[in-house]
């Protein structure tokens, strides 16, 4: 889960695994796999960093890298 700030200043926590796209319009728009769109104050690069940190925290990135090495060795 990552915390971002809505345009009204309220902090919300969203499931980073549900983010499908992050668009840099005048504000940053997150589109979730559910179709819901959320406008946030954070810049695209900040949201990407938050998602990357979350994926590393839960071990998803390391698991993918290990999986790649296993496939290459086979």
C-alpha distances in whole Angstrom, upper triangle without the diagonal:
4,7,10,13,15,19,20,19,16,13,10,6,5,4,5,8,10,11,14,16,16,19,21,23,24,21,18,17,14,15,13,15,16,18,16,17,15,17,15,17,15,17,17,17,14,12,13,13,9,8,11,10,7,9,12,10,10,13,13,15,18,18,19,21,23,24,25,28,29,29,31,33,34
4,7,10,13,16,18,16,14,10,8,5,6,6,6,10,11,11,14,15,14,17,18,20,21,18,15,15,12,14,13,16,17,18,16,16,13,14,12,14,12,14,14,14,11,9,10,10,7,7,10,9,7,10,12,11,12,15,15,16,19,20,20,22,25,25,26,29,30,31,33,35,36
4,7,10,13,14,12,10,6,6,4,6,9,9,13,13,13,16,16,15,17,18,20,20,16,14,14,13,15,15,18,18,19,16,15,12,13,10,11,10,13,14,14,11,9,12,12,8,10,13,12,11,14,16,14,16,19,19,20,22,24,24,26,28,29,30,32,34,35,36,38,40
4,7,10,11,9,8,6,6,6,8,11,11,14,14,12,16,15,13,15,15,16,16,13,11,11,10,13,14,17,18,18,15,13,10,10,7,8,7,10,11,13,10,8,11,12,9,11,14,14,13,16,18,17,18,21,21,21,25,26,26,28,30,31,31,34,36,36,37,40,41
4,7,8,6,6,4,6,9,10,14,14,18,17,15,18,17,14,15,15,16,15,11,10,11,12,15,16,19,20,19,16,14,10,8,5,6,7,11,13,14,12,10,14,15,12,14,18,17,17,20,22,21,22,25,25,25,28,30,29,31,34,34,35,38,39,40,41,44,45
4,5,5,5,6,7,10,11,15,15,19,17,15,18,17,14,15,15,14,14,10,10,10,11,14,15,19,18,17,14,11,8,6,4,6,9,12,14,16,14,13,16,17,15,17,20,20,19,22,24,24,25,28,27,27,31,32,31,33,36,36,37,40,41,41,43,45,47
4,5,7,9,11,14,15,18,19,22,20,18,20,18,15,15,14,13,12,8,10,10,12,15,17,21,20,19,16,13,9,6,6,6,9,12,14,17,15,14,18,19,18,19,23,23,22,25,27,27,28,31,30,30,34,35,34,36,39,39,39,42,44,44,45,48,49
4,6,9,11,15,16,20,21,24,22,21,23,21,19,19,18,17,15,12,13,14,15,18,20,23,22,21,17,15,12,10,9,9,12,15,18,20,18,17,21,22,20,22,25,25,24,27,30,29,30,33,32,33,36,37,37,39,41,42,42,45,47,47,48,51,52
4,6,9,13,15,19,20,23,22,20,23,22,19,19,18,18,16,13,14,15,16,19,20,24,23,23,19,17,13,11,9,8,11,14,17,19,16,16,20,20,18,20,23,23,22,25,27,26,28,31,30,31,34,35,35,37,40,40,41,43,45,45,47,49,51
4,6,10,13,17,18,21,20,19,22,21,19,20,20,20,19,15,15,15,16,18,19,22,21,21,18,16,12,11,10,10,12,16,18,20,17,16,20,20,17,19,23,22,21,24,26,25,26,29,29,30,33,34,34,36,38,39,40,42,44,44,46,48,49
4,7,10,14,15,18,17,17,20,20,18,19,19,20,19,16,14,15,14,17,17,20,20,20,17,15,12,12,9,10,11,15,16,18,15,13,17,17,14,16,19,18,17,20,22,21,22,25,25,26,29,30,30,32,35,35,36,39,40,41,42,45,46
4,6,10,12,15,14,14,17,18,16,18,19,20,20,16,14,14,12,15,14,17,17,17,14,13,10,11,9,11,12,15,16,18,15,13,16,17,13,14,18,17,15,18,21,19,20,23,23,24,27,28,28,30,32,33,34,37,38,38,40,43,44
4,7,9,12,12,12,16,17,16,18,20,21,22,18,15,15,13,14,13,16,16,17,14,14,11,13,11,13,13,16,16,18,15,12,15,15,11,12,15,15,12,15,18,16,16,19,19,21,24,24,25,27,29,29,31,33,34,35,37,39,40
4,6,9,8,9,12,14,13,16,18,20,21,17,15,13,10,11,10,12,12,14,11,12,10,12,11,14,14,16,15,17,15,11,13,14,11,10,14,14,11,13,16,15,15,18,17,19,22,22,22,25,27,27,28,31,32,32,34,37,38
4,5,6,7,11,13,14,17,20,21,23,20,17,15,11,12,9,11,11,14,12,13,12,15,14,17,16,18,16,17,16,12,13,14,11,9,13,13,10,11,14,13,12,15,14,16,19,19,19,22,24,24,25,28,29,29,31,33,34
4,5,6,9,11,11,15,17,20,22,18,15,14,10,11,9,10,12,14,13,13,12,15,14,16,14,15,14,14,13,9,10,11,8,6,9,10,7,8,12,12,11,14,12,13,17,17,17,19,21,21,22,25,26,27,29,31,32
4,6,8,11,13,16,19,22,24,21,17,16,12,11,9,9,11,14,14,14,15,17,17,20,18,18,16,17,16,12,12,14,12,8,10,12,9,8,12,13,11,13,10,12,16,15,15,18,20,19,20,23,24,24,26,29,29
4,6,9,11,15,18,20,22,19,16,14,10,8,5,5,8,10,10,11,12,15,15,19,17,18,16,17,17,13,13,15,13,10,13,15,12,12,16,16,15,17,14,16,19,19,18,21,23,22,23,26,27,27,29,32,32
4,6,7,11,14,16,19,16,13,10,7,6,4,6,9,10,10,10,10,12,13,16,15,15,12,14,14,10,10,13,12,9,12,14,12,12,16,17,16,18,15,16,20,19,18,21,23,23,23,26,28,27,29,32,32
4,7,10,14,16,19,17,13,11,8,6,5,5,9,9,10,10,12,14,15,18,17,16,13,15,16,12,12,15,14,11,14,17,15,14,18,19,18,19,16,17,21,20,18,21,24,23,23,26,27,26,28,31,32
4,6,10,12,15,14,10,8,6,5,7,9,11,10,11,10,11,12,13,16,14,13,10,13,14,11,10,14,14,12,14,17,16,16,19,21,20,21,19,18,22,22,20,22,26,25,24,28,29,28,29,33,33
4,7,9,12,10,7,6,5,6,9,12,14,13,12,10,10,10,10,12,11,10,7,9,11,8,8,12,12,11,13,16,16,16,19,20,21,22,20,19,23,24,22,24,27,26,26,29,31,30,31,34,35
4,6,9,8,6,5,6,8,12,14,16,14,13,10,10,9,10,12,11,9,7,10,12,10,11,14,15,14,16,19,19,20,22,24,25,26,23,23,26,27,25,27,30,30,29,32,34,33,34,37,38
4,6,6,5,7,9,11,15,18,20,17,16,13,12,10,10,11,10,8,6,9,11,11,12,15,16,16,18,20,21,22,24,25,26,28,26,24,28,29,27,29,32,32,31,34,36,35,36,39,41
4,5,6,7,10,12,16,19,20,17,16,13,12,9,11,11,12,10,10,13,14,14,15,18,19,19,21,23,24,25,27,29,29,31,29,28,32,33,31,32,36,35,34,38,40,39,39,43,44
4,7,9,13,15,19,22,23,20,18,15,13,10,10,10,11,10,11,14,15,15,17,19,20,21,23,25,25,27,29,30,31,33,31,30,34,35,34,35,38,38,37,40,43,42,42,46,47
4,6,10,13,16,19,20,18,16,12,10,7,7,6,8,8,9,12,13,12,15,17,17,18,20,22,22,24,26,27,28,30,28,28,32,33,31,33,36,36,36,39,41,40,41,44,46
4,7,10,13,16,18,16,14,10,8,6,5,6,7,6,6,10,10,9,11,14,14,14,17,19,19,20,23,24,25,26,25,24,28,29,28,29,33,33,32,35,37,37,37,41,42
4,6,10,13,14,12,10,7,6,4,6,9,9,9,9,12,12,10,12,15,15,14,17,19,19,20,23,24,24,26,24,24,28,28,27,29,32,32,31,35,36,36,37,40,41
4,6,10,11,10,8,6,5,6,8,11,10,11,9,12,12,9,11,14,13,12,15,17,16,17,20,21,21,23,21,21,25,25,24,26,29,29,29,32,33,33,34,37,38
4,7,8,6,6,5,6,9,11,14,14,14,12,15,16,12,13,17,16,14,17,19,18,18,21,22,22,23,21,22,25,25,24,26,29,28,28,32,33,32,34,37,37
4,5,5,5,6,8,11,13,17,16,17,15,17,17,13,14,17,15,13,16,18,16,16,20,21,19,21,19,20,24,23,22,25,27,26,27,30,31,30,32,35,35
4,5,7,9,12,15,17,20,20,20,18,20,20,16,16,19,18,15,18,20,18,17,21,21,20,21,18,20,23,22,21,24,26,25,25,29,29,28,31,34,33
4,6,9,11,15,17,21,21,22,20,22,22,18,19,22,20,17,21,22,20,20,23,24,22,24,21,23,26,25,24,27,29,28,29,32,33,32,34,37,37
4,6,10,13,16,20,20,21,19,22,22,18,19,22,21,18,22,24,22,21,25,26,24,26,23,25,28,28,26,29,32,30,30,34,35,33,36,39,38
4,7,10,13,17,18,19,17,21,20,17,18,21,19,18,21,23,21,21,25,25,24,26,24,25,29,28,27,30,33,31,32,36,36,35,38,41,41
4,7,10,14,15,16,14,18,18,14,16,19,18,17,20,22,20,21,25,25,24,27,24,25,29,29,28,30,33,32,32,36,37,36,38,41,41
4,6,10,11,13,13,16,15,12,15,17,16,15,19,20,19,20,23,23,23,26,24,25,29,29,28,30,33,33,33,36,38,37,39,42,42
4,7,9,11,11,15,14,12,15,17,16,16,19,21,20,22,25,25,25,28,26,26,30,31,30,32,35,34,35,38,39,39,40,43,44
4,6,8,9,12,11,9,13,15,13,14,17,18,18,20,23,23,24,26,25,25,28,30,29,31,34,34,34,37,39,38,40,43,44
4,7,9,12,10,10,13,14,13,15,18,19,19,21,23,23,25,27,26,26,29,31,30,32,35,35,35,38,40,40,41,44,45
4,7,8,6,6,10,11,10,12,15,15,16,18,20,20,22,24,23,23,26,28,27,28,32,32,32,35,37,37,38,41,42
4,5,5,6,9,10,11,13,14,16,17,19,20,21,23,25,23,22,26,28,26,27,31,31,31,33,36,36,36,39,41
4,5,5,6,9,10,11,12,14,15,17,18,20,21,23,21,20,23,25,23,24,28,28,28,30,33,32,33,36,38
4,6,5,6,9,10,10,12,14,15,16,18,20,21,20,18,21,23,22,22,26,27,26,28,31,31,31,34,36
4,5,5,6,9,10,11,12,14,15,16,19,20,19,18,21,23,23,23,26,27,27,29,32,32,33,35,37
4,5,5,6,9,10,11,12,14,15,17,18,17,17,20,22,21,22,25,26,26,28,30,31,31,34,36
4,5,5,6,9,10,11,12,14,16,16,15,14,17,19,18,19,22,23,22,25,27,27,28,31,32
4,5,5,6,9,10,11,12,14,15,15,13,16,18,18,18,21,23,22,24,27,28,28,31,33
4,6,5,6,9,10,10,12,14,14,13,16,18,18,19,22,23,24,26,28,28,29,32,34
4,5,5,6,9,10,11,12,11,11,14,16,15,17,20,20,21,23,25,25,27,29,31
4,5,5,6,9,10,11,10,8,11,14,13,14,17,18,18,20,22,23,24,26,28
4,5,5,6,9,10,10,9,12,14,15,15,18,19,20,22,24,25,26,28,30
4,5,5,6,9,9,9,12,13,14,16,18,19,20,22,24,25,26,28,30
4,5,5,6,5,6,9,10,10,12,14,15,16,19,20,21,23,25,26
4,6,5,6,5,7,9,10,11,13,15,16,17,19,21,22,24,25
4,5,8,9,10,11,13,14,15,17,19,20,22,23,25,26,28
4,6,8,9,10,12,14,14,16,18,19,20,22,24,25,26
4,6,5,6,9,10,11,12,14,16,17,18,20,21,23
4,6,5,6,9,10,11,12,15,15,17,19,20,21
4,5,5,6,9,10,11,13,14,16,17,19,21
4,5,5,6,8,10,11,12,14,15,17,19
4,5,5,6,9,10,11,12,14,16,17
4,5,5,6,9,10,11,12,14,16
4,5,5,6,9,10,11,13,15
4,5,5,6,9,10,11,13
4,5,5,6,9,10,11
4,5,5,6,9,10
4,5,5,6,9
4,5,5,6
4,6,5
4,6
4
